[in-house]
């Protein structure tokens, strides 16, 4: 609330981004960006700008859910 009232820079980074890579055994790792700004490039790519240092996700495990 403080940052919105003051118009600080972090209000321009309103999205969260997560990328996880999981292997055939259901184990993996990834990255979490809690505050990001996302835009498209001219060649249809994706540009992700992080407001702070991304978090590294370790020991990610895929699980089956029940229907």
KAGI-V716749 format. One record per residue. N is the residue number from 1. RES is the residue in one letter. PHI is phi in whole degrees, -180 to 180 (999 if undefined). OMEGA is omega in degrees with one decimal (* if undefined). D_CENTER is the distance of its C-alpha to the mean C-alpha in Angstrom with 1 decimal. Layout:
BEGIN
n=N res=RES phi=PHI omega=OMEGA d_center=D_CENTER
n=N res=RES phi=PHI omega=OMEGA d_center=D_CENTER
END
This chain:
BEGIN
n=1 res=X phi=999 omega=-179.7 d_center=21.7
n=2 res=X phi=-58 omega=-177.4 d_center=23.1
n=3 res=X phi=-68 omega=178.3 d_center=20.7
n=4 res=X phi=-66 omega=179.4 d_center=21.2
n=5 res=X phi=-63 omega=-177.0 d_center=25.0
n=6 res=X phi=-91 omega=-179.9 d_center=25.0
n=7 res=X phi=68 omega=-177.3 d_center=22.9
n=8 res=X phi=-77 omega=-171.5 d_center=20.7
n=9 res=X phi=-64 omega=-174.6 d_center=18.1
n=10 res=X phi=-67 omega=178.1 d_center=14.9
n=11 res=X phi=-68 omega=175.5 d_center=15.8
n=12 res=X phi=-81 omega=-178.0 d_center=14.9
n=13 res=X phi=-116 omega=-168.8 d_center=11.1
n=14 res=X phi=-95 omega=-178.5 d_center=11.0
n=15 res=X phi=-112 omega=170.6 d_center=7.7
n=16 res=X phi=-111 omega=-178.2 d_center=4.6
n=17 res=X phi=-129 omega=176.2 d_center=1.9
n=18 res=X phi=-132 omega=177.0 d_center=3.3
n=19 res=X phi=-130 omega=-179.1 d_center=6.3
n=20 res=X phi=-129 omega=175.2 d_center=9.6
n=21 res=X phi=-112 omega=-178.0 d_center=13.0
n=22 res=X phi=-119 omega=180.0 d_center=16.0
n=23 res=X phi=-85 omega=-177.4 d_center=19.6
n=24 res=X phi=-65 omega=178.1 d_center=22.7
n=25 res=X phi=-84 omega=180.0 d_center=23.4
n=26 res=X phi=84 omega=179.7 d_center=20.3
n=27 res=X phi=-113 omega=-179.3 d_center=18.9
n=28 res=X phi=-171 omega=179.2 d_center=15.8
n=29 res=X phi=-153 omega=-178.4 d_center=13.0
n=30 res=X phi=-172 omega=-175.9 d_center=9.4
n=31 res=X phi=-144 omega=177.4 d_center=6.6
n=32 res=X phi=-125 omega=173.2 d_center=4.1
n=33 res=X phi=-111 omega=-174.4 d_center=3.5
n=34 res=X phi=-76 omega=179.8 d_center=5.8
n=35 res=X phi=-135 omega=-175.3 d_center=7.5
n=36 res=X phi=-137 omega=171.6 d_center=7.0
n=37 res=X phi=-119 omega=-174.9 d_center=9.8
n=38 res=X phi=-118 omega=179.5 d_center=10.0
n=39 res=X phi=-147 omega=176.4 d_center=13.5
n=40 res=X phi=-94 omega=175.5 d_center=15.7
n=41 res=X phi=-91 omega=-178.7 d_center=18.0
n=42 res=X phi=-64 omega=-179.3 d_center=21.7
n=43 res=X phi=-97 omega=177.1 d_center=21.6
n=44 res=X phi=64 omega=173.9 d_center=19.1
n=45 res=X phi=-87 omega=-179.1 d_center=16.2
n=46 res=X phi=-119 omega=178.8 d_center=12.7
n=47 res=X phi=-109 omega=-179.8 d_center=12.1
n=48 res=X phi=-115 omega=178.7 d_center=8.8
n=49 res=X phi=-111 omega=-177.7 d_center=9.9
n=50 res=X phi=-95 omega=176.8 d_center=8.5
n=51 res=X phi=-77 omega=-178.6 d_center=10.9
n=52 res=X phi=-135 omega=179.9 d_center=11.1
n=53 res=X phi=-65 omega=178.3 d_center=10.8
n=54 res=X phi=-66 omega=176.0 d_center=7.7
n=55 res=X phi=-92 omega=176.0 d_center=8.7
n=56 res=X phi=-92 omega=179.9 d_center=10.2
n=57 res=X phi=-100 omega=-178.0 d_center=10.7
n=58 res=X phi=-116 omega=175.2 d_center=14.4
n=59 res=X phi=55 omega=176.2 d_center=16.9
n=60 res=X phi=-76 omega=-178.2 d_center=14.9
n=61 res=X phi=-128 omega=175.6 d_center=17.7
n=62 res=X phi=-79 omega=177.3 d_center=18.1
n=63 res=X phi=-130 omega=175.9 d_center=20.7
n=64 res=X phi=-85 omega=176.5 d_center=22.9
n=65 res=X phi=-102 omega=177.0 d_center=23.2
n=66 res=X phi=-85 omega=179.3 d_center=26.6
n=67 res=X phi=-69 omega=* d_center=27.6
END
